[in-house]
């Protein structure tokens, strides 16, 4: 099972179906991962036909068709050859072994503070994760998927959610996907994200995860520096091809 397929188990959606070689997801257009089709196998359906069907499915929902492809892969090249050259800004999918990352976090994250770990989405999660504030679909995106999901929240003395994160554990592969990590603007540069990562990875290890992955924008230098300091390396660069 490749990392793209593993990662597809960890992100949610409002609506999902299968068309030809694609698992197709939609969530009102919010986030590219929740509104894209990912390759799932070989149905024998011709690529032009399957892409036309995917595009039509999204069009029925008032959305632009989008498929997720690994940059430069044979599939990506085939899609480009059909004229679909426009793409979202690329991102990096990175992975690391859980135990070494935990050892580093054990030495660098504040041992005096811990996260609350819950299976349910905390009601004030969007206090820190502002991207989803006021968007009903985001609750569904964060709480659905084909993996075991948990959330971490670091709180201030007054109970305010200062830093948050989400993990999706794919038990069949032993991978834990970290996502939706954010820190309230006034609480940044205090090392709170390290606490969130430490506690999410510790939870993941307790539930059988041996490896971890995450996705980061290529231009996000601070986040990349943090993840690389924990041993994350880039497995591949991917983007959404627009249909």
N, C-alpha and C positions, 0 to 999 in steps of 0.2 A: 504494500500500500504506500503510494508516494505521498510526500508532504502536502501537496496541493489537495489531494483527496482527504487526508487527515484533517487539514485545516477546515475543509468544507463542513465537517461534522460539528465544528465548534462555534459557528455563527448562526444567528437566528434569522427569522423571516416572518412575514405575515401570511404569505401564500406560497405554496410550493407544488411543482408538478415535474414530470419527466417528458422530454421531447427528444426522440432519437437518442443521440449520444450525450445528452445534456440533462443535468438537474437544474431546473429553472426556478428562481426565487424572486419574490417581489415584496416590497415593504413601503409602498407609497413613494418610492424614489429616495428614501432616506438611507444613506450610505451605499457605496458601490457594492460591498460584499453581500448585503442583504437584497440587492437588486441586480443580480447577474446570474448567468448560466455558467456552470462549471462542468467540465468533461467528466463522464462517469464510465465510459467503456466504448465498446464497438457494437452498435446495434445493426450495422450494415446499411444504415440510412446515409445517402450521399450528403456530403458536407454542405453543398449549396442548398439542398432541400431542407436540411435540419436548421440551417441558419435563417432561412426564410420563415420557417415555422416559429422559431424562437422570436424573431423580430415581430411577427404578427401577434404572438401571445402578449408581448409587452405593449404593442400598439393598442390592443383591445383594452388595456388598463391605463392608457394615456401616458405611457412611459417610453423612453428611448431604449431600444434593445441593447443589451450589454452582455458580453461573454468574457470570462476571466481566462487569460492565457499567460503562459510563461514566456517571457520575452525571448524571442529568437528560437523558440521550439519549433519542431516540424508543424505542429498544429497552428501556431501563430503565423508561420510563414504561409501556410495554406490559406488562412483567413485573409491575410494581406493580399495574396495573389488573386483572391476573389473581389478585391476592391475595397475591403474594409480596413482602411489605414488609420482612421481617427481613433485615438486612444486616450483614456484617462491618464493622469499623471502617474508614473510608475511608483511602485512600492517594493520594499524588500521583505521577503519572508525569511526569518532567521531561526536557528535552532541551537540548543545547547543541552548538555546532560544536566539533569536536575541536581544530583548530589554535589558536583563541584561548584555549581552556582550557589547552592545553599551554604556551602562552606565559606565562600567569599562574602555572602550577605551576613553570615553569622559574625564575621569579623568587622563588617563595615556598617551594618544597620544598628540603630540605637537599641540596645537590649532592654532598656527601661520602658519602651513603648511597644504595644502590640496592636494588631488589628482585631476587629470583630469579624469573624467568619460566619456567614450565614448562607443557607441554601436559597432563601427567598431574597428577591431584590429589595434592598433597604428603601424605605419610602423617601428618604432624603438623599438618595444616591446622586441625583442631578444637581445637588448643591455644589458638588465638586466637578462632576462630569457634565459640564454646561452644554456640551454638544447636543445632548438629548433633551434639554430643558424645554418643557411645553410642547413636546412632540409625542403624541400618544403611541405612535408606532414603535418608539424606542424601547418602551417597556417590553413589548413583545419581542423585538429583535434581541434584547439582552437575556430573555428568559426562555427562548426556544432554541432548538438544535437537537443534534443526535448524540450529545455528550452529557456527562455529569457536570452540572454548573454550580458554581459557588461564587460568592462575592466577599470582598474584604473592604473594611472601612476603618481608617484611623480617625479618631475623634479628638477634638479639643477638650479642654477642661469643662467647657459649657455644653458639651455633647454635640457640637457642630461637626458635621462630616468635613474633614479637611483633605483627605486623600483616599482614593477608592481604586478598585481594580476588580476584574472578573477573570475567572478561570473556567475552562471547559476541558474536562478530562475524557479522552477517548480510551476506554478500557481495552478495546481490541488491539490497539497499537501501543499503549503505554505512553502516549504523548499528552501533555497538558498545554493547552493554548491560553496564553495570557493576552488579555484585550481590555479595552475601555479603562486604561489606567489614566488617572487625572488627579491633579492637586489644585485646590482652590488657589486663586492668584495670590491672595495675601499670605498663604502658607507655604509658598514655594521656597526652594533652596534651604530646606531644613532636613533633607534626607527622608522625608515621609514616604516617597515612592519606593525607596529601598525597603522600608518596613512592609509596605503592601506586597511587594514582590517576594520578600522572604517568607511571609506568612502564607501567601497563596502557593508558593512552591513547597513549603512544608506540608500544607494540606494535601497537595497533589502527591507528594511522596508517600504520605500515609495511606493514600488510596491507590497505590500501585503504579504511579507514573515514574518512569525512568528518564524521560526526555521531555523537553519543553520547546515550544515554538511561539513566535509572535510575529506581528507585521508592523513595520515602521516605514513612514515616508522617507524617501531617499534624502530629502533636504533637511530632515529633522536632526540636525547635528547633536543637540544635547541628549535627545533620547537614544540616538545611536551610540553615543559615547557611554552612556549608562549601561546599555545592554551589552556592548562589547566588553566592558569591564567585568561582566559576569560570565563571559565565555561564549556569548551568542555569536555565531558566524552566519553569513548569508548563504542560504541554500539555493535561492534563485530570486530573480527580479521578475515581477509580474505586473500586469495592468489589465484594465478593462477595455477590450476592443468594442467600439460602438458600432451598432448595426444600422 
